[in-house]
Amino acid sequence: MKSREDTRRAANLEALGRRLPGLAELLRAEAASEAAVPGTEAAPFLLAETPSGWPSARLPGGAWLHSSRDPRLEASRLAASAEGSADAILVLGFGLGYLPEALLAAGAERVIVCEAEPRALLAALGARDLGPILGDERLGFVLGGEPDAAVTALELSGASRAALLGLPAAEAASPAWYRAVRAAASRWNAKGAVNEATLRRFGRLWVRNLSANVGRVASCPGVERLAGLAAGLPAIVLAAGPSLDEVLPSIREIAQRAIVVCVDTALRGLLRSGLEPDFLVVVDPQFWNWRHLAGLAAPSSILVSESAAWPAVFRFPCRRTFLGGSLFPLGRRLEAASGRKGLLGAGGSVATSAWDLARLMGAEPIWMAGLDLGYPGGKTHARASLFEQRSLAAGTRLAPASSAQAGALFGARSFSAPAAGGGSVLTDERMSLYAWWFESRLARPGSPKTLSLCPAGLAIPGMAAGSLEELLALPPRRREIEARLGALAGIEAPASAREGARAGLAALKAELGQIAREAREAARTAARGRAELAAGGSCRVELAALAAADERILGNAARDLVGFLLPPAAELVGRAARDLGESLERSERLYRQTAESAEYQLERLAAADLG
């Protein structure tokens, strides 16, 4: 006969299985394993009654997972402390489910429970009726395994910032695992902060560049057409770190054996070594990034770029041009009309996109040169890079080049970290984020074997050490490489791309125009409402008009494009409004900013040329 605990567990597993069948099966297998092996069925915690009537639990060592008096009240208070700007909350330790339950009841957008022990979650399913929260689409789980899976869960959830709330007793029971989850979430949040700062700085530049490059979106084939091109072949990715200097003397021999993928900052040094790369990757939108290519040419190279790149990039003398899919709303909208391109990974550095291109093409192994992600020997870049050359050219007796290098070394919160070949190397927070991007990608199933030729650079877990001798011992493959590159000659963008882009552009302009008009009128309506309130009257008519305007703006297909140039929501909203007048004042400001964003993009797109 089934006990009450067994009945509850079965009902909870059924509720969980309707949403997350894989997780439910894993827990059923855990239960079967416990039943089959004597001595493993001991509960990971002991239930205890409380004065509130809600059960609590204690770990075998005596620590309370929840309050010994009122676990639900405790959870509600903890839920209220969650960071307001976060759109996802990682709960460290499920316990009896009180904290995720309180967060969902409080309206949390996403709650991801990270539980180190499957047995603990299984025991909780037998302790309480958890069907309502287990059926909630906002609730997700990371159950044991690699702590970095928390980052994967955050990425899949679509969140932009995570808050962390934990059960101290649960964390103390598995400290290493929960520490690793916290560290992974902190790195992910840092990436989000970098992305937000980058958007603030470059949002309008991306829109300007995209508007100027509309014709390229229609005419250039996408990188998805390169998928599998290098299957069975090795590749070398050249970044511009100091260790590139050790590889360039052998690069012509290496090119006989591997596909050469070069980032923009490394091109100058490569050309000085007498070799053009097979692929040149350029994704940064800034004018200064274009300077790495200015005055150079690589007529036998294939350029891989992004539609938000500085427009002059597309005039660079090269063999062919392929585009990666845009990361920005305007680019995605244009691609939806003209044909998708295929995304390349973007980890903040062009080297991440170059590695992902090699991965997409099916190359294996991938050798990384110049990916130091630090300052080995106090150096910042390879000798022939534009950074290094400008530093040397600008040096004077009172402000030598070494002073500029010192500014680079110590201007970004530098610190020492383990080097790939042993010892330590000076790095900074920005480059450690790039390293984490590689670490997270290399941990994914099916990632290609990747070897580092940068022993003095930053150690990247999952990237093994390689040697020039090992690379040069590979058999020559250049004839086969050239044959595969030659097969790309017939690849073009779809014939329908230009007409699709033209129709999509016309629809987009109409939608942006509608938002601009609606937002301008709504700003005037909010101002009238404030004036009515100040005169002692009612603003019900204005509030109804604003509600209707909101519905029309939010129903417009171009709303994401307009929102792209607006400040973050926390900055727009700020603290709670003190009264209706202040609320209307903020609304008026938001409508004005919305109109300005739509008008700016309309102005840029007015000059867009599809050829």
Phi, psi and omega per residue, in radians:
M1 nan 2.357 -3.097
K2 -1.269 2.440 3.035
S3 -1.387 2.929 3.099
R4 -1.067 -0.628 3.129
E5 -1.108 -0.765 3.134
D6 -1.121 -0.700 -3.134
T7 -1.117 -0.774 3.124
R8 -1.091 -0.774 -3.109
R9 -1.086 -0.765 -3.140
A10 -1.084 -0.719 3.136
A11 -1.170 -0.715 3.130
N12 -1.170 -0.697 3.109
L13 -1.136 -0.626 3.098
E14 -1.129 -0.758 3.118
A15 -1.113 -0.728 3.129
L16 -1.151 -0.696 -3.083
G17 -1.134 -0.457 3.119
R18 -1.181 -0.478 3.120
R19 -1.799 -0.777 -3.027
L20 -2.236 1.291 -3.045
P21 -1.080 -0.601 -3.141
G22 -1.115 -0.745 3.123
L23 -1.162 -0.715 3.124
A24 -1.070 -0.734 3.131
E25 -1.147 -0.666 3.112
L26 -1.072 -0.742 -3.134
L27 -1.222 -0.629 3.072
R28 -1.111 -0.692 3.106
A29 -1.147 -0.640 3.082
E30 -1.103 -0.734 3.132
A31 -1.130 -0.739 3.128
A32 -1.128 -0.651 3.128
S33 -1.143 -0.719 3.103
E34 -1.093 -0.735 -3.103
A35 -1.174 -0.525 -3.054
A36 -1.461 -0.359 -3.081
V37 -2.012 1.877 -3.139
P38 -1.001 2.457 3.108
G39 1.636 -0.164 -3.137
T40 -1.759 0.005 -3.028
E41 -1.535 -0.004 -3.134
A42 -1.070 2.327 -3.091
A43 -1.182 2.497 3.131
P44 -1.274 -0.222 3.047
F45 -2.646 2.875 -3.119
L46 -1.956 2.253 3.104
L47 -1.264 2.579 -3.135
A48 -2.504 2.426 3.082
E49 -1.291 2.675 3.103
T50 -2.289 2.795 3.115
P51 -1.020 -0.433 -3.121
S52 -1.311 -0.286 -3.063
G53 1.614 -0.171 3.100
W54 -1.662 2.263 -3.081
P55 -1.158 2.549 3.002
S56 -2.042 -3.011 -3.098
A57 -2.626 2.611 3.085
R58 -2.188 2.486 3.045
L59 -1.316 2.811 -3.120
P60 -0.945 -0.529 3.127
G61 -1.371 -0.106 3.082
G62 1.893 -0.233 -3.108
A63 -1.229 2.419 3.125
W64 -1.433 2.272 3.032
L65 -1.277 -0.627 -3.131
H66 -2.308 3.102 3.109
S67 -1.006 2.499 3.091
S68 -1.452 -0.069 -3.117
R69 -1.979 -0.869 -3.096
D70 -2.615 1.525 -3.057
P71 -1.131 -0.536 3.141
R72 -1.223 -0.745 3.113
L73 -1.107 -0.735 3.101
E74 -1.032 -0.771 -3.122
A75 -1.136 -0.678 3.130
S76 -1.098 -0.729 3.123
R77 -1.141 -0.716 3.137
L78 -1.171 -0.704 3.117
A79 -1.070 -0.639 -3.127
A80 -1.178 -0.323 -3.123
S81 -1.512 -0.037 -3.092
A82 -1.095 2.505 -3.121
E83 -1.051 2.223 -3.034
G84 -1.191 -0.510 -3.077
S85 -1.449 -0.131 -3.114
A86 -1.406 2.469 3.073
D87 -1.906 0.170 2.992
A88 -2.570 2.569 3.119
I89 -2.210 2.136 3.029
L90 -1.557 2.150 3.095
V91 -1.790 2.042 -3.086
L92 -1.620 1.758 -3.087
G93 1.730 2.138 -3.102
F94 -1.418 -0.609 -3.058
G95 1.004 -2.250 3.074
L96 -1.763 0.258 3.031
G97 1.504 0.107 -3.067
Y98 -1.141 -0.717 -3.066
L99 -1.206 -0.873 3.067
P100 -1.044 -0.599 3.105
E101 -1.079 -0.788 -3.136
A102 -1.170 -0.670 3.141
L103 -1.140 -0.757 3.132
L104 -1.148 -0.690 3.123
A105 -1.134 -0.525 -3.133
A106 -1.434 -0.046 3.069
G107 1.681 0.319 3.119
A108 -1.000 2.449 -3.116
E109 -1.256 -0.736 -3.109
R110 -2.550 2.334 3.074
V111 -2.215 2.115 -3.137
I112 -2.054 1.963 3.139
V113 -1.474 2.205 3.061
C114 -1.902 1.970 -3.073
E115 -2.170 2.103 -3.072
A116 -1.206 -0.557 -2.996
E117 -2.012 1.967 3.059
P118 -0.952 -0.603 -3.120
R119 -1.109 -0.563 -3.133
A120 -1.186 -0.730 3.111
L121 -1.172 -0.694 3.135
L122 -1.078 -0.732 3.132
A123 -1.138 -0.665 3.135
A124 -1.106 -0.606 -3.129
L125 -1.160 -0.363 3.082
G126 -1.624 -0.121 -3.031
A127 -1.671 -0.540 -3.059
R128 -2.490 2.777 2.994
D129 -1.391 1.885 -3.069
L130 -1.984 0.220 -3.096
G131 -0.898 -0.783 -3.106
P132 -1.040 -0.748 -3.116
I133 -1.397 -0.552 3.127
L134 -1.160 -0.418 3.104
G135 -1.579 -0.013 -3.096
D136 -1.433 2.164 -3.088
E137 -1.105 -0.308 -3.110
R138 -1.403 -0.169 -3.052
L139 -1.719 2.264 3.064
G140 -2.277 2.974 -3.073
F141 -2.387 2.511 2.854
V142 -2.121 2.029 -2.972
L143 -2.037 1.797 3.112
G144 1.043 -2.744 3.115
G145 1.209 -2.679 -3.092
E146 -1.265 2.237 3.133
P147 -1.026 -0.516 -3.134
D148 -1.142 -0.176 3.063
A149 -1.079 -0.372 3.074
A150 -1.079 -0.643 3.115
V151 -1.183 -0.740 3.093
T152 -1.029 -0.739 3.127
A153 -1.094 -0.712 3.117
L154 -1.130 -0.746 3.140
E155 -1.086 -0.794 -3.107
L156 -1.183 -0.459 -3.105
S157 -1.298 -0.318 -3.089
G158 1.440 0.187 -3.129
A159 -1.276 2.824 3.097
S160 -2.030 -0.397 3.112
R161 -2.649 2.421 -3.090
A162 -2.018 2.456 2.936
A163 -1.800 2.674 -3.132
L164 -2.074 2.226 3.028
L165 -2.254 2.291 -3.064
G166 -2.267 2.781 2.976
L167 -1.623 1.919 -3.043
P168 -0.916 -0.702 -3.108
A169 -1.162 -0.688 3.110
A170 -1.131 -0.749 3.133
E171 -1.120 -0.664 3.141
A172 -1.171 -0.466 -3.131
A173 -1.318 -0.494 3.111
S174 -2.359 1.129 -2.950
P175 -1.086 -0.705 -3.081
A176 -1.125 -0.746 -3.097
W177 -1.144 -0.812 -3.106
Y178 -1.224 -0.576 3.052
R179 -1.068 -0.720 -3.135
A180 -1.170 -0.654 3.080
V181 -1.100 -0.793 3.121
R182 -1.049 -0.752 -3.128
A183 -1.130 -0.734 3.137
A184 -1.118 -0.749 3.127
A185 -1.153 -0.631 3.113
S186 -1.128 -0.739 3.096
R187 -1.109 -0.708 -3.134
W188 -1.137 -0.724 3.086
N189 -1.111 -0.681 3.124
A190 -1.095 -0.682 3.082
K191 -1.063 -0.730 3.125
G192 -1.098 -0.684 3.111
A193 -1.133 -0.686 3.093
V194 -1.112 -0.763 3.134
N195 -1.074 -0.696 -3.128
E196 -1.164 -0.732 3.119
A197 -1.139 -0.656 3.121
T198 -1.142 -0.707 3.119
L199 -1.088 -0.768 3.118
R200 -1.006 -0.698 -3.040
R201 -1.389 -0.652 -2.944
F202 -2.063 0.033 -3.055
G203 -0.929 -0.873 -3.126
R204 -1.198 -0.582 3.088
L205 -1.100 -0.751 3.115
W206 -1.054 -0.730 3.131
V207 -1.118 -0.761 3.121
R208 -1.042 -0.853 -3.113
N209 -1.108 -0.783 3.138
L210 -1.044 -0.730 3.133
S211 -1.094 -0.665 3.130
A212 -1.277 -0.399 -3.041
N213 -1.812 0.270 -3.098
V214 -0.938 -0.734 -3.140
G215 -1.059 -0.590 3.136
R216 -1.210 -0.615 3.105
V217 -1.031 -0.650 -3.124
A218 -1.389 -0.576 -2.963
S219 -1.702 -0.396 -3.060
C220 -1.608 2.337 3.039
P221 -1.202 2.807 -3.103
G222 -1.628 2.827 -3.117
V223 -1.145 -0.326 3.100
E224 -1.057 -0.378 3.092
R225 -1.284 -0.192 3.112
L226 -1.632 -0.051 -3.083
A227 -1.022 2.259 3.106
G228 1.391 -0.019 -3.090
L229 -1.004 -0.652 -3.047
A230 -1.825 0.334 -3.120
A231 -0.969 2.248 3.138
G232 1.476 -0.010 -3.136
L233 -1.974 2.562 2.996
P234 -1.394 2.790 3.069
A235 -2.402 2.655 3.007
I236 -2.120 2.287 3.106
V237 -1.841 2.167 -3.091
L238 -1.812 1.949 2.972
A239 -1.739 3.112 -2.967
A240 -1.857 0.384 3.086
G241 -1.212 2.931 -3.062
P242 -0.975 -0.575 -3.085
S243 -1.214 -0.183 3.059
L244 -1.038 -0.553 3.137
D245 -1.047 -0.480 -3.135
E246 -1.380 -0.348 -3.054
V247 -1.703 -0.604 -3.025
L248 -1.003 -0.630 3.102
P249 -1.023 -0.407 -3.120
S250 -1.846 0.144 -2.937
I251 -1.171 -0.568 -3.135
R252 -1.201 -0.615 3.051
E253 -1.216 -0.686 3.117
I254 -1.085 -0.703 -3.098
A255 -1.126 -0.341 3.050
Q256 -1.259 -0.283 -2.999
R257 -2.054 -0.235 -3.031
A258 -2.587 2.634 2.983
I259 -1.175 2.353 -3.085
V260 -1.805 2.038 3.080
V261 -1.968 2.145 -3.005
C262 -2.121 2.387 3.023
V263 -1.478 2.771 -3.049
D264 -0.968 -0.709 -3.076
T265 -1.216 -0.293 -3.133
A266 -1.705 -0.113 -3.018
L267 -1.097 -0.751 -3.078
R268 -0.987 -0.820 3.140
G269 -1.134 -0.660 -3.139
L270 -1.139 -0.775 3.129
L271 -1.112 -0.629 3.099
R272 -1.143 -0.404 3.088
S273 -1.494 0.033 3.055
G274 1.512 0.413 -3.100
L275 -2.393 2.415 2.963
E276 -1.714 2.464 -3.122
P277 -1.288 2.809 2.992
D278 -1.248 -0.712 3.140
F279 -2.309 2.367 3.068
L280 -2.034 2.165 -3.054
V281 -1.884 2.154 -3.116
V282 -2.363 2.023 -3.115
V283 -2.278 -0.220 -3.104
D284 -1.273 2.353 -3.053
P285 -1.464 -0.110 -2.963
Q286 -1.406 2.670 3.064
F287 -1.053 -0.729 -3.094
W288 -1.107 -0.478 3.085
N289 -1.238 -0.616 3.066
W290 -1.037 -0.520 -3.115
R291 -1.053 -0.415 3.088
H292 -1.128 -0.411 -3.106
L293 -1.830 -0.346 -3.045
A294 -0.980 2.268 3.127
G295 1.451 -0.041 3.135
L296 -1.835 2.939 3.083
A297 -2.647 2.551 3.075
A298 -2.497 1.249 -2.999
P299 -1.095 -0.279 3.123
S300 -1.763 0.059 -3.089
S301 -1.671 2.698 3.049
I302 -1.770 2.112 3.138
L303 -1.484 2.288 3.036
V304 -2.084 2.084 -3.056
S305 -2.419 -2.896 -3.101
E306 -2.350 2.593 -3.002
S307 -1.165 -0.182 3.085
A308 -1.682 0.136 3.142
A309 -1.159 2.774 3.076
W310 -0.965 2.256 -2.992
P311 -0.927 -0.567 -3.117
A312 -1.126 -0.361 3.112
V313 -0.981 -0.619 -3.056
F314 -1.397 -0.009 3.006
R315 -1.776 0.063 3.134
F316 -1.156 2.289 -3.124
P317 -1.167 1.955 -3.115
C318 -2.619 3.073 -3.070
R319 -1.350 -0.844 -3.121
R320 -2.645 2.875 3.058
T321 -2.275 2.297 3.030
F322 -2.128 2.561 -3.135
L323 -1.946 2.401 2.924
G324 -1.474 2.717 -3.136
G325 -1.093 2.519 -3.107
S326 -1.269 2.557 3.068
L327 -1.647 -0.024 -2.989
F328 -1.983 2.602 -3.050
P329 -0.962 -0.738 -3.120
L330 -1.113 -0.800 3.119
G331 -1.105 -0.728 3.139
R332 -1.114 -0.662 3.139
R333 -1.134 -0.747 3.131
L334 -1.156 -0.664 3.125
E335 -1.215 -0.577 3.095
A336 -1.077 -0.549 -3.130
A337 -1.472 -0.554 -3.024
S338 -1.842 -0.269 -3.137
G339 2.219 2.344 -3.076
R340 -1.201 2.743 -3.081
K341 -1.917 -0.553 -3.038
G342 1.725 2.202 -3.043
L343 -1.467 2.527 2.914
L344 -1.891 2.538 3.131
G345 -1.053 2.490 -3.137
A346 -2.252 1.774 -3.137
G347 -1.864 0.323 3.115
G348 1.700 -0.264 3.133
S349 -2.207 2.507 3.112
V350 -1.073 -0.449 3.121
A351 -1.107 -0.556 3.103
T352 -1.164 -0.712 3.114
S353 -1.183 -0.643 3.132
A354 -1.146 -0.752 3.086
W355 -1.086 -0.732 -3.092
D356 -1.187 -0.525 3.040
L357 -1.109 -0.806 3.114
A358 -1.059 -0.711 3.097
R359 -1.101 -0.812 3.136
L360 -1.014 -0.668 -3.115
M361 -1.305 -0.151 3.092
G362 1.520 0.221 -3.135
A363 -1.177 2.517 3.052
E364 -2.915 2.283 -0.049
P365 -1.325 2.900 3.048
I366 -1.900 2.153 3.115
W367 -1.717 2.343 -3.135
M368 -1.915 2.155 3.090
A369 -2.096 2.459 3.132
G370 1.302 0.160 3.117
L371 -1.630 1.157 -3.063
D372 -1.389 -0.596 -3.131
L373 0.858 0.672 3.140
G374 -3.049 -2.892 -3.065
Y375 -2.200 1.145 -3.128
P376 -1.080 2.298 -3.132
G377 1.145 0.307 -3.129
G378 1.341 0.150 -3.127
K379 -1.614 2.608 -3.129
T380 -1.837 -0.614 -3.077
H381 -2.542 2.889 3.026
A382 -1.077 2.696 -3.000
R383 -1.067 -0.630 -3.025
A384 -1.555 0.009 -3.113
S385 -1.244 2.735 -3.139
L386 -1.092 -0.613 3.112
F387 -1.010 -0.848 -3.097
E388 -1.170 -0.757 -3.107
Q389 -1.128 -0.732 3.123
R390 -1.128 -0.669 3.134
S391 -1.106 -0.763 -3.130
L392 -1.187 -0.688 -3.123
A393 -1.181 -0.547 -3.085
A394 -1.510 -0.125 -3.071
G395 -1.194 2.441 3.052
T396 -2.286 3.071 -3.117
R397 -1.100 -0.647 -3.124
L398 -1.545 -0.310 3.121
A399 -2.390 1.225 -3.072
P400 -1.172 2.919 -3.138
A401 -1.016 -0.570 -3.133
S402 -1.088 -0.471 3.098
S403 -1.186 -0.701 3.103
A404 -1.114 -0.676 3.114
Q405 -1.137 -0.672 3.124
A406 -1.102 -0.651 3.090
G407 -1.081 -0.691 3.112
A408 -1.184 -0.660 -3.083
L409 -1.218 -0.668 -2.971
F410 -2.000 0.125 -3.138
G411 -1.598 0.012 -3.055
A412 -2.334 0.710 3.080
R413 0.950 1.109 -3.103
S414 -1.267 2.708 3.071
F415 -2.755 2.838 3.124
S416 -1.547 2.501 3.130
A417 -2.544 2.828 -3.120
P418 -1.055 2.400 3.077
A419 -1.585 2.720 -3.067
A420 -1.053 -0.653 -3.087
G421 -1.698 0.248 -3.096
G422 1.823 2.806 -3.082
G423 1.338 -2.669 -3.097
S424 -2.399 2.886 3.125
V425 -2.504 2.576 3.080
L426 -1.369 2.282 3.104
T427 -2.419 -2.969 3.074
D428 -2.534 3.077 -3.035
E429 -1.111 -0.672 -3.118
R430 -1.080 -0.844 -3.091
M431 -1.259 -0.495 3.077
S432 -1.184 -0.499 3.041
L433 -1.178 -0.694 3.080
Y434 -1.075 -0.748 -3.139
A435 -1.078 -0.707 3.122
W436 -1.119 -0.636 3.100
W437 -1.019 -0.826 3.115
F438 -1.100 -0.750 -3.140
E439 -1.012 -0.792 -3.101
S440 -1.184 -0.646 3.129
R441 -1.252 -0.681 -3.127
L442 -1.199 -0.375 3.120
A443 -1.394 -0.180 -3.103
R444 -1.326 2.520 3.090
P445 -1.022 2.404 3.090
G446 1.485 -0.024 3.102
S447 -1.165 2.452 -3.098
P448 -1.216 2.615 3.035
K449 -1.026 2.254 -3.091
T450 -2.231 2.283 -3.046
L451 -2.089 2.459 -3.110
S452 -1.779 2.351 3.023
L453 -1.830 0.528 -3.040
C454 -2.212 1.184 -3.049
P455 -1.083 -0.480 -3.133
A456 -1.548 -0.081 -3.116
G457 -1.489 -3.092 -3.089
L458 -1.158 2.327 3.086
A459 -1.215 2.339 3.118
I460 -2.120 1.929 3.118
P461 -0.949 2.325 -3.126
G462 1.664 -0.247 3.108
M463 -1.858 1.877 -3.065
A464 -1.312 2.803 3.086
A465 -1.355 2.412 3.047
G466 -2.142 3.061 3.121
S467 -2.417 2.657 3.098
L468 -1.059 -0.668 -3.124
E469 -1.053 -0.746 3.128
E470 -1.116 -0.722 -3.139
L471 -1.179 -0.751 -3.114
L472 -1.253 -0.269 3.100
A473 -1.421 -0.147 3.115
L474 -1.187 2.676 -3.141
P475 -1.244 2.589 3.081
P476 -1.068 2.398 -3.126
R477 -2.357 0.214 -2.985
R478 -1.065 -0.654 -3.141
R479 -1.085 -0.740 3.116
E480 -1.164 -0.704 3.118
I481 -1.047 -0.809 -3.120
E482 -1.121 -0.636 3.114
A483 -1.110 -0.719 3.135
R484 -1.196 -0.703 3.105
L485 -1.138 -0.636 3.125
G486 -1.115 -0.509 -3.135
A487 -1.204 -0.202 3.130
L488 -1.388 -0.182 -3.026
A489 -1.028 -0.587 -3.077
G490 -1.543 0.019 -3.093
I491 -1.478 2.160 3.126
E492 -2.303 2.880 3.018
A493 -1.157 2.654 3.134
P494 -0.954 2.530 -3.120
A495 -1.049 -0.487 -3.111
S496 -1.434 -0.072 -3.000
A497 -1.081 -0.745 -3.056
R498 -1.177 -0.770 3.128
E499 -1.157 -0.665 3.094
G500 -1.096 -0.741 3.122
A501 -1.131 -0.677 -3.132
R502 -1.115 -0.783 3.135
A503 -1.171 -0.723 3.134
G504 -1.123 -0.664 3.132
L505 -1.155 -0.713 3.128
A506 -1.117 -0.746 3.135
A507 -1.142 -0.691 -3.130
L508 -1.113 -0.756 3.116
K509 -1.065 -0.717 3.135
A510 -1.113 -0.722 -3.124
E511 -1.180 -0.735 3.111
L512 -1.118 -0.694 3.104
G513 -1.071 -0.707 3.131
Q514 -1.126 -0.768 3.131
I515 -1.090 -0.766 -3.133
A516 -1.018 -0.793 -3.133
R517 -1.156 -0.786 -3.134
E518 -1.074 -0.765 -3.083
A519 -1.203 -0.677 3.102
R520 -1.093 -0.785 -3.141
E521 -1.157 -0.667 3.126
A522 -1.141 -0.645 3.085
A523 -1.079 -0.727 3.114
R524 -1.158 -0.656 3.116
T525 -1.123 -0.746 3.114
A526 -1.095 -0.673 3.109
A527 -1.130 -0.695 3.107
R528 -1.130 -0.689 3.112
G529 -1.079 -0.710 3.108
R530 -1.108 -0.740 -3.139
A531 -1.108 -0.707 3.104
E532 -1.057 -0.791 3.136
L533 -1.079 -0.773 -3.106
A534 -1.093 -0.518 3.139
A535 -1.511 0.071 3.111
G536 1.518 0.160 -3.119
G537 -1.655 -2.970 3.116
S538 -1.803 2.609 3.113
C539 -2.075 0.509 -3.097
R540 -1.093 -0.653 3.127
V541 -1.099 -0.761 -3.130
E542 -1.169 -0.692 3.129
L543 -1.116 -0.682 3.100
A544 -1.151 -0.682 3.122
A545 -1.150 -0.675 3.123
L546 -1.167 -0.672 3.106
A547 -1.087 -0.716 3.113
A548 -1.174 -0.675 3.118
A549 -1.128 -0.737 3.104
D550 -1.010 -0.752 -3.114
E551 -1.094 -0.710 -3.135
R552 -1.227 -0.726 -3.127
I553 -1.155 -0.795 -3.126
L554 -1.203 -0.380 3.088
G555 -1.524 -0.032 -3.126
N556 -1.439 2.339 -3.076
A557 -1.141 -0.288 -3.105
A558 -1.665 0.171 -3.057
R559 -1.071 -0.623 -3.133
D560 -1.151 -0.641 3.120
L561 -1.119 -0.732 3.140
V562 -1.172 -0.767 -3.139
G563 -1.118 -0.406 -3.113
F564 -1.020 -0.598 -3.092
L565 -1.701 0.051 3.123
L566 -1.495 2.678 3.061
P567 -1.070 2.865 3.105
P568 -0.999 2.653 -3.076
A569 -0.999 -0.707 -3.110
A570 -1.081 -0.621 3.125
E571 -1.285 -0.661 3.138
L572 -1.152 -0.738 -3.045
V573 -1.497 -0.803 -3.126
G574 1.140 -2.676 3.130
R575 -1.218 2.885 3.129
A576 -1.084 2.411 3.127
A577 -1.117 2.475 -3.107
R578 -1.335 -0.501 -3.121
D579 -2.753 3.096 -3.092
L580 -1.122 -0.615 3.127
G581 -1.084 -0.766 3.124
E582 -1.168 -0.641 3.103
S583 -1.084 -0.738 3.110
L584 -1.163 -0.624 3.103
E585 -1.090 -0.762 3.115
R586 -1.151 -0.698 3.118
S587 -1.067 -0.748 3.129
E588 -1.033 -0.758 3.135
R589 -1.124 -0.739 3.133
L590 -1.106 -0.751 3.125
Y591 -1.106 -0.702 3.111
R592 -1.083 -0.779 3.138
Q593 -1.132 -0.657 3.096
T594 -1.081 -0.795 3.120
A595 -1.096 -0.729 -3.131
E596 -1.107 -0.690 3.107
S597 -1.105 -0.816 -3.141
A598 -1.113 -0.729 -3.113
E599 -1.178 -0.660 3.114
Y600 -1.088 -0.798 -3.114
Q601 -1.197 -0.622 3.056
L602 -1.078 -0.761 -3.139
E603 -1.064 -0.746 -3.141
R604 -1.196 -0.717 -3.096
L605 -1.266 -0.324 3.134
A606 -1.056 -0.531 -3.123
A607 -1.687 0.070 -3.107
A608 -1.093 2.354 -3.069
D609 -2.121 2.056 3.106
L610 -1.558 -0.018 3.098
G611 1.347 nan nan
